[in-house]
Amino acid sequence: MPQKKNTPPASAQKQPAKKDMLQFVRQQQSYPDKRAAEKRAEDFQEIADRYAAETAADQSARCSQCGVPYCSTHCPLHNHIPDWLRLTAEGRLRDAYEMSNATSTMPEICGRICPQDRLCEGNCVIEFSGHGAVTIGSVEKYITDTAWENGWVEPIEVSADRGQSVGIIGAGPAGLTTAEYLRVAGYEVHVYDRHDRAGGLLTYGIPGFKLEKHVVERRVQRLIDAGIHFHTCFEVGGTSSMDDLRAKHDSILIATGVYKARDIRVPGIGAEGVLAALDYLTASNRKGFGDDVPEFDSGTLDAKDKDVVVIGGGDTAMDCVRTAVRQGAKSVKCLYRRDRENMPGSQREVSNAEEEGVEFAWLSAPVAIEGTEGVTGVKVSKMRLGGPDTSGRRAPEIEPGSEYSIKADMVIKALGFDPEELPTLFDTPDLSVTRWGTLRVDHKSMMTNLDGVFAAGDIVRGASLVVWAIRDGRDVAQHMHAFMRAKAKSERKAA
């Protein structure tokens, strides 16, 4: 399958270094400066400044260039991290960008939103030695932002037309990645999405203080400029049937992600003022675009002057608490039933939230929502960690006699996401799913039980990270390419 034009430069190892590597003893770890908490809490702009060129080079030069780069092996994309760190230290930023871009369709997005503390940086060799990890994510962001500013992000180079077309359902990171690779290979690509903008959770689920929306929009525009067709406000099973799409295209990819909010069974959970996290975040992001959002304007989805309680401990919960702060909430509390060390979300996000005034109630779980006509509070029980459950994590248990109440007039459920019932939603009852509701695929081909219909991203693996969706999009593009080549060959023989 033809690769994207931007491949690692042949000259990558020819020029002498401007900065020596292995500077982790002399050079301290330093992340880009964050704006003061009280200032950044007033807007939805990204919270950190960008490295100056000299600082990015200094931080990159801390890399130990180890023989077995655990940073790369623990990156789902297996990015060539030590290589582009060295190129950055040498001041060869364009080469560094090309090296970074060779394995990722969205390096500046991953640099912003990947949980580096759990992936590349968390497995950095010098982190293990007590010197503090190389600031890989911040350098990655710096490299590609610089590339955009300098015009190094070139248009997608499309191969000769193959005379075949692809339909991609879902314009999130998995779908967009597959679209790019298959367009490079010369296929006509159509992307269908039920929202009015492409990007999926990148656009509507992640707040601007983590990912400003122009960063996503320029990626989408690059795909449009390459001739990829986007069909927004498109409902499979409504606007068009799955059978129609299969008849129209030579192969189909389902990359819808998972959007069904997990619920919690406690008395009063259906009361007015109890919200699903994605509804809340989508409304906030739409206001950022300047859209008309009646439920926000009426105050239903606006936290201004409210006592807000968020239930959950993942990155979505952190997005909610930090959004509520920026909307002018009177108070913001986060309830999590385990302790800080067991939070599934990024520890950096927890620290950012604490700096911005969020109060965390560790080892706490709701037992009831209080209020008859609307939320007035949350009854909470303290928890303790018992023995390991089936996943190996210590299971939370209620501490008897520990109940207390927290004042609240907005409660946000941020408990994660499950797959929607796609066979019903798509009116395709023969589409096979697992017992968890994810799509069942042949993991060698990434094809569903329907011939020529593939699936990738969260709809297969369950709620996961953007970087894994990009990896799945890259992998499934190879399988779809092989399938369509075989199909074209078969059709030529039949003719």
VMD Tcl script that draws the C-alpha trace (Angstrom):
set ca {
  {0.00 0.00 0.00}
  {1.46 3.42 -0.91}
  {2.63 5.37 2.10}
  {2.04 8.99 2.95}
  {4.47 11.33 1.22}
  {6.17 12.44 4.43}
  {8.66 9.66 5.16}
  {11.82 9.77 7.29}
  {14.45 11.90 5.52}
  {17.44 10.10 4.05}
  {19.73 12.77 5.51}
  {18.57 12.11 9.07}
  {22.00 11.00 10.33}
  {24.44 13.04 8.22}
  {24.72 16.42 9.93}
  {26.69 16.92 13.17}
  {24.69 17.56 16.31}
  {24.29 21.12 17.51}
  {23.67 19.86 21.04}
  {25.11 16.78 22.64}
  {22.64 14.17 23.76}
  {22.44 12.46 27.19}
  {22.16 15.80 28.96}
  {19.67 14.52 31.53}
  {22.19 14.92 34.39}
  {23.10 18.52 33.56}
  {19.75 19.66 32.19}
  {16.71 19.51 34.47}
  {13.31 18.42 33.20}
  {11.22 21.43 32.20}
  {7.72 21.52 30.72}
  {6.34 24.58 28.92}
  {5.19 27.20 31.42}
  {1.50 27.02 32.30}
  {-0.51 30.19 32.57}
  {-1.47 31.10 36.11}
  {-4.43 29.03 37.28}
  {-6.65 32.04 38.01}
  {-6.02 33.41 34.51}
  {-6.42 30.22 32.52}
  {-9.63 29.37 34.40}
  {-11.22 32.40 32.75}
  {-11.07 31.04 29.19}
  {-10.96 27.89 27.07}
  {-7.56 28.48 25.52}
  {-4.82 25.89 25.99}
  {-3.22 26.29 29.39}
  {0.48 26.04 28.49}
  {2.74 28.24 26.45}
  {4.80 26.64 23.71}
  {8.52 25.95 24.00}
  {10.94 28.43 22.52}
  {13.20 26.72 19.97}
  {16.20 26.72 22.32}
  {14.20 25.21 25.19}
  {12.78 22.46 22.95}
  {16.31 21.62 21.82}
  {17.60 21.58 25.42}
  {14.81 19.27 26.58}
  {15.24 16.97 23.58}
  {18.99 16.74 24.32}
  {18.13 15.12 27.67}
  {17.25 11.93 25.78}
  {19.59 9.03 26.59}
  {19.23 7.52 23.08}
  {18.90 4.12 24.75}
  {19.37 0.96 22.73}
  {15.89 -0.34 23.57}
  {13.62 2.74 23.42}
  {10.82 1.91 25.86}
  {9.18 5.23 24.94}
  {8.64 3.91 21.41}
  {7.60 0.40 22.39}
  {5.00 1.76 24.81}
  {3.61 4.17 22.21}
  {0.70 2.50 20.37}
  {1.99 4.05 17.13}
  {5.61 3.06 17.85}
  {6.68 6.58 16.96}
  {10.40 7.06 16.25}
  {10.73 9.15 19.40}
  {14.51 9.04 20.07}
  {15.16 9.89 16.41}
  {13.03 13.02 16.30}
  {14.27 14.10 19.72}
  {17.81 13.95 18.39}
  {16.86 15.88 15.26}
  {15.20 18.53 17.43}
  {18.34 18.80 19.57}
  {20.29 19.32 16.35}
  {17.98 22.16 15.35}
  {16.72 20.18 12.33}
  {13.05 20.76 13.01}
  {11.78 20.01 9.52}
  {13.50 16.62 9.56}
  {12.13 16.06 13.06}
  {8.63 16.83 11.81}
  {8.96 14.45 8.87}
  {10.16 11.70 11.19}
  {7.25 12.33 13.57}
  {4.72 12.51 10.76}
  {5.91 9.22 9.24}
  {4.05 7.15 11.84}
  {1.21 9.43 12.93}
  {-1.53 11.30 11.10}
  {-2.07 13.66 14.04}
  {1.21 14.19 15.96}
  {0.34 17.63 17.30}
  {-3.01 16.30 18.57}
  {-1.36 13.34 20.31}
  {1.21 15.74 21.77}
  {-1.65 17.64 23.37}
  {-4.00 14.93 24.60}
  {-2.12 11.64 24.96}
  {-1.59 10.59 28.59}
  {2.19 10.63 28.16}
  {2.62 9.95 31.88}
  {1.11 6.50 31.27}
  {2.71 5.84 27.87}
  {5.95 7.20 26.40}
  {7.11 9.46 29.24}
  {5.98 7.03 31.92}
  {8.31 4.45 30.38}
  {11.27 6.73 29.69}
  {14.52 5.15 30.87}
  {15.76 8.31 32.57}
  {12.42 8.54 34.41}
  {13.25 5.16 35.92}
  {16.67 6.49 36.99}
  {15.09 9.36 38.90}
  {16.05 12.21 36.57}
  {12.58 12.94 35.21}
  {11.32 11.80 31.80}
  {12.09 13.62 28.59}
  {9.13 15.92 27.87}
  {8.16 13.95 24.79}
  {4.57 15.19 24.35}
  {5.48 18.85 24.60}
  {8.29 18.45 22.07}
  {5.98 16.53 19.72}
  {3.43 19.36 19.89}
  {6.15 21.96 19.33}
  {7.59 20.19 16.28}
  {4.32 19.93 14.36}
  {2.98 23.34 15.36}
  {6.23 24.76 13.99}
  {5.75 22.71 10.81}
  {2.26 24.16 10.28}
  {3.55 27.71 10.82}
  {6.36 27.24 8.33}
  {4.35 25.51 5.62}
  {6.12 22.17 6.02}
  {2.84 20.26 6.32}
  {2.43 19.53 2.65}
  {-0.79 18.63 0.83}
  {-1.63 14.94 0.71}
  {-0.14 13.38 -2.39}
  {-2.76 11.09 -3.96}
  {-1.74 8.07 -6.03}
  {-3.31 7.19 -9.37}
  {-7.08 6.62 -9.24}
  {-7.84 2.97 -8.56}
  {-11.45 3.20 -9.68}
  {-12.74 1.97 -6.32}
  {-14.44 3.80 -3.48}
  {-14.54 3.49 0.29}
  {-17.26 4.49 2.74}
  {-16.16 5.38 6.27}
  {-18.82 5.70 8.98}
  {-17.49 7.98 11.69}
  {-15.29 11.06 11.40}
  {-13.30 10.56 14.60}
  {-9.56 9.81 14.77}
  {-9.85 6.21 13.52}
  {-12.03 7.17 10.57}
  {-9.97 10.23 9.65}
  {-6.72 8.25 9.79}
  {-8.09 5.51 7.55}
  {-9.46 8.12 5.16}
  {-6.03 9.71 4.80}
  {-4.14 6.48 4.14}
  {-6.68 5.16 1.64}
  {-6.82 8.49 -0.19}
  {-3.03 8.41 -0.48}
  {-3.44 4.93 -2.00}
  {-5.70 6.33 -4.73}
  {-9.18 5.39 -3.53}
  {-12.21 7.64 -3.65}
  {-13.09 8.18 0.00}
  {-16.42 9.23 1.51}
  {-16.73 9.91 5.25}
  {-20.18 9.83 6.87}
  {-20.87 11.30 10.29}
  {-24.04 12.10 12.21}
  {-22.64 15.34 13.62}
  {-22.45 18.64 11.76}
  {-18.65 18.81 12.05}
  {-15.98 16.19 11.56}
  {-13.63 15.17 14.33}
  {-15.84 13.14 16.67}
  {-14.80 13.53 20.29}
  {-11.82 15.62 19.17}
  {-14.34 18.27 18.16}
  {-17.19 17.90 20.64}
  {-15.89 15.82 23.55}
  {-12.53 17.39 24.41}
  {-12.52 20.97 25.73}
  {-10.52 23.71 24.07}
  {-8.17 24.13 27.04}
  {-6.74 20.72 26.11}
  {-7.24 20.88 22.34}
  {-8.10 24.13 20.62}
  {-10.51 23.46 17.79}
  {-8.53 25.11 15.00}
  {-5.97 22.32 15.49}
  {-8.61 19.75 14.51}
  {-10.14 21.91 11.79}
  {-6.89 22.32 9.88}
  {-6.42 18.55 9.85}
  {-9.92 18.04 8.48}
  {-9.40 20.79 5.89}
  {-6.24 19.04 4.69}
  {-8.32 15.92 4.03}
  {-10.97 17.94 2.21}
  {-8.27 19.55 0.06}
  {-7.09 16.04 -0.87}
  {-10.53 15.26 -2.32}
  {-12.02 13.30 0.57}
  {-15.81 13.77 0.64}
  {-17.44 14.51 4.01}
  {-21.15 13.88 4.53}
  {-22.20 15.44 7.83}
  {-25.56 15.14 9.64}
  {-25.72 11.67 8.07}
  {-27.54 8.91 9.94}
  {-26.86 5.34 8.84}
  {-30.20 3.61 9.11}
  {-31.97 6.94 8.58}
  {-30.40 9.13 5.89}
  {-29.29 5.98 4.10}
  {-29.24 2.28 4.86}
  {-26.19 0.13 5.39}
  {-27.23 -1.92 2.36}
  {-27.21 1.23 0.22}
  {-23.72 2.17 1.42}
  {-22.42 -1.33 0.80}
  {-23.85 -1.23 -2.73}
  {-22.26 2.16 -3.36}
  {-18.75 1.41 -2.07}
  {-16.21 -1.37 -2.55}
  {-15.60 -1.55 1.18}
  {-16.97 0.01 4.34}
  {-15.33 0.96 7.63}
  {-17.36 1.36 10.81}
  {-15.47 3.70 13.14}
  {-18.27 5.26 15.15}
  {-16.59 5.22 18.53}
  {-18.64 4.59 21.69}
  {-21.11 7.23 22.84}
  {-23.56 5.48 25.16}
  {-23.07 6.92 28.65}
  {-22.67 4.46 31.49}
  {-25.16 5.02 34.26}
  {-25.22 4.56 38.01}
  {-28.12 3.04 39.91}
  {-28.89 5.22 42.89}
  {-32.18 6.80 44.00}
  {-32.90 10.13 42.31}
  {-30.48 9.66 39.42}
  {-33.18 10.75 36.95}
  {-33.79 14.08 38.67}
  {-33.62 17.38 36.84}
  {-30.09 18.69 37.03}
  {-28.41 15.29 36.58}
  {-26.52 15.37 33.28}
  {-24.54 13.02 31.07}
  {-20.94 14.16 30.62}
  {-20.97 14.17 26.83}
  {-24.17 16.24 26.66}
  {-22.54 18.77 28.96}
  {-19.21 18.89 27.10}
  {-20.81 18.99 23.66}
  {-22.95 21.99 24.67}
  {-19.88 23.81 25.95}
  {-17.90 23.10 22.79}
  {-20.79 24.19 20.59}
  {-20.94 27.50 22.43}
  {-17.24 27.84 21.71}
  {-18.02 27.50 18.00}
  {-20.68 30.19 18.34}
  {-23.58 27.79 17.79}
  {-27.09 28.37 19.08}
  {-27.45 26.01 22.08}
  {-30.85 26.59 23.75}
  {-30.20 24.16 26.63}
  {-27.03 26.03 27.49}
  {-28.64 29.45 27.20}
  {-31.48 28.34 29.46}
  {-28.96 27.34 32.13}
  {-29.65 23.60 31.96}
  {-26.19 22.81 30.57}
  {-24.37 25.83 32.00}
  {-22.59 25.55 35.36}
  {-22.48 29.28 36.05}
  {-23.17 30.09 39.74}
  {-23.94 26.43 40.52}
  {-22.57 23.94 43.00}
  {-21.36 21.19 40.69}
  {-20.58 17.58 41.56}
  {-18.93 15.33 38.98}
  {-19.03 11.56 39.49}
  {-16.09 9.67 37.97}
  {-12.31 9.57 37.86}
  {-11.30 9.38 34.21}
  {-10.18 12.03 31.75}
  {-13.81 12.82 30.87}
  {-14.48 13.64 34.51}
  {-11.44 15.94 34.52}
  {-12.77 17.64 31.37}
  {-16.10 18.21 33.12}
  {-14.73 19.65 36.36}
  {-12.36 22.00 34.55}
  {-15.11 23.11 32.16}
  {-17.39 23.89 35.12}
  {-14.67 26.07 36.64}
  {-14.41 28.05 33.41}
  {-18.17 28.49 33.20}
  {-18.13 30.21 36.59}
  {-19.43 27.48 38.90}
  {-19.80 28.45 42.56}
  {-18.03 25.23 43.61}
  {-16.80 22.11 41.83}
  {-16.28 18.73 43.50}
  {-15.26 15.39 42.02}
  {-16.36 12.13 43.63}
  {-14.21 9.06 42.97}
  {-14.74 5.74 44.68}
  {-11.06 4.75 44.73}
  {-8.00 6.70 45.87}
  {-5.83 9.05 43.86}
  {-3.28 6.38 42.94}
  {-6.01 4.26 41.33}
  {-7.56 6.98 39.19}
  {-7.81 5.93 35.54}
  {-7.32 9.50 34.32}
  {-4.06 11.38 33.82}
  {-2.42 12.54 37.05}
  {-1.41 15.72 35.25}
  {-5.05 16.49 34.60}
  {-5.84 15.94 38.28}
  {-3.07 18.38 39.23}
  {-4.33 20.94 36.71}
  {-7.83 20.64 38.13}
  {-6.61 21.05 41.71}
  {-4.67 24.17 40.73}
  {-7.86 25.59 39.24}
  {-9.83 25.09 42.44}
  {-11.50 21.69 42.02}
  {-12.00 19.76 45.25}
  {-11.55 15.98 45.11}
  {-13.41 13.60 47.40}
  {-11.34 10.43 47.20}
  {-12.77 7.08 48.29}
  {-16.27 8.52 47.99}
  {-19.31 7.27 46.09}
  {-22.85 8.61 45.67}
  {-25.63 6.60 47.29}
  {-28.52 8.94 46.40}
  {-29.33 12.18 44.61}
  {-31.20 14.52 46.93}
  {-34.07 16.83 45.97}
  {-37.70 16.32 45.00}
  {-38.19 18.76 42.10}
  {-34.54 19.14 41.18}
  {-31.09 18.34 42.49}
  {-30.23 19.93 45.83}
  {-27.43 17.63 46.92}
  {-25.71 14.28 46.75}
  {-25.69 11.77 49.59}
  {-22.22 10.24 49.71}
  {-20.71 7.26 51.43}
  {-17.03 6.92 52.24}
  {-15.35 3.88 50.68}
  {-12.44 1.62 51.51}
  {-10.40 -0.60 49.22}
  {-10.91 -4.31 49.77}
  {-9.41 -7.31 48.02}
  {-8.64 -7.44 44.30}
  {-11.55 -7.95 41.88}
  {-11.44 -9.97 38.64}
  {-9.37 -7.23 36.96}
  {-6.75 -7.34 39.70}
  {-7.69 -3.93 41.11}
  {-8.69 -3.59 44.75}
  {-12.46 -3.35 44.87}
  {-14.08 -0.39 46.66}
  {-16.37 -1.24 49.57}
  {-18.78 0.98 51.48}
  {-17.54 2.19 54.87}
  {-20.52 1.51 57.19}
  {-22.00 4.56 58.91}
  {-19.98 7.06 56.90}
  {-22.72 8.81 54.91}
  {-22.78 12.57 54.51}
  {-24.31 15.09 52.11}
  {-22.76 17.47 49.59}
  {-24.67 20.50 48.33}
  {-25.25 20.39 44.56}
  {-27.61 21.81 41.97}
  {-25.82 20.18 39.01}
  {-24.58 16.59 38.98}
  {-22.58 15.31 36.01}
  {-22.19 11.56 35.37}
  {-18.74 10.88 33.91}
  {-18.57 7.12 34.34}
  {-17.34 6.18 30.89}
  {-18.94 5.06 27.65}
  {-20.34 1.86 26.16}
  {-21.15 0.98 22.55}
  {-24.51 1.91 21.13}
  {-26.61 -0.93 19.72}
  {-25.37 -0.61 16.17}
  {-27.33 -3.55 14.68}
  {-30.50 -1.75 15.75}
  {-29.25 1.78 15.06}
  {-28.06 0.84 11.56}
  {-31.07 -1.44 10.93}
  {-28.57 -4.23 10.21}
  {-29.60 -7.05 12.57}
  {-27.10 -9.51 11.14}
  {-24.11 -7.33 12.18}
  {-22.38 -9.41 14.85}
  {-21.44 -7.95 18.24}
  {-19.67 -9.25 21.33}
  {-21.29 -9.64 24.72}
  {-20.03 -6.13 25.53}
  {-21.77 -4.66 22.49}
  {-18.57 -3.94 20.59}
  {-18.36 -5.09 16.98}
  {-17.02 -8.59 16.50}
  {-14.16 -8.68 14.00}
  {-11.68 -11.18 12.65}
  {-8.55 -9.79 14.30}
  {-6.36 -10.93 11.43}
  {-8.32 -8.89 8.87}
  {-10.29 -6.44 11.07}
  {-13.39 -7.39 9.04}
  {-16.79 -7.89 10.63}
  {-18.98 -10.86 9.77}
  {-20.30 -8.81 6.81}
  {-18.16 -9.20 3.71}
  {-16.24 -6.02 2.94}
  {-17.36 -4.27 6.16}
  {-14.47 -3.52 8.50}
  {-14.40 -1.94 11.95}
  {-11.77 -0.09 13.97}
  {-11.28 2.09 17.01}
  {-13.36 2.18 20.17}
  {-16.31 0.40 18.55}
  {-14.06 -2.68 18.50}
  {-11.78 -2.27 21.52}
  {-14.16 -0.34 23.79}
  {-13.59 3.14 25.19}
  {-9.88 3.82 24.83}
  {-7.34 6.48 23.85}
  {-7.18 8.65 20.73}
  {-3.72 7.28 19.96}
  {-5.11 3.73 19.85}
  {-7.85 4.88 17.47}
  {-5.17 6.34 15.18}
  {-3.23 3.07 15.36}
  {-6.35 1.07 14.51}
  {-7.10 3.40 11.61}
  {-3.61 2.90 10.25}
  {-3.87 -0.88 10.58}
  {-7.33 -1.26 9.09}
  {-6.34 0.83 6.07}
  {-3.80 -1.88 5.19}
  {-6.43 -4.62 5.48}
  {-8.99 -2.68 3.43}
  {-6.38 -1.99 0.76}
  {-5.55 -5.71 0.52}
  {-9.24 -6.62 0.35}
  {-9.98 -4.14 -2.45}
  {-6.93 -5.16 -4.47}
  {-8.09 -8.77 -4.30}
  {-11.61 -7.70 -5.22}
  {-10.41 -5.73 -8.25}
  {-8.28 -8.66 -9.39}
  {-11.23 -11.02 -9.06}
  {-13.48 -8.70 -11.03}
  {-10.91 -8.39 -13.82}
  {-10.67 -12.16 -14.07}
  {-14.44 -12.49 -14.16}
  {-14.64 -9.93 -16.96}
}
mol new
graphics top color blue
foreach p $ca { graphics top sphere $p radius 0.5 }
foreach p [lrange $ca 0 end-1] q [lrange $ca 1 end] { graphics top cylinder $p $q radius 0.2 }
display resetview
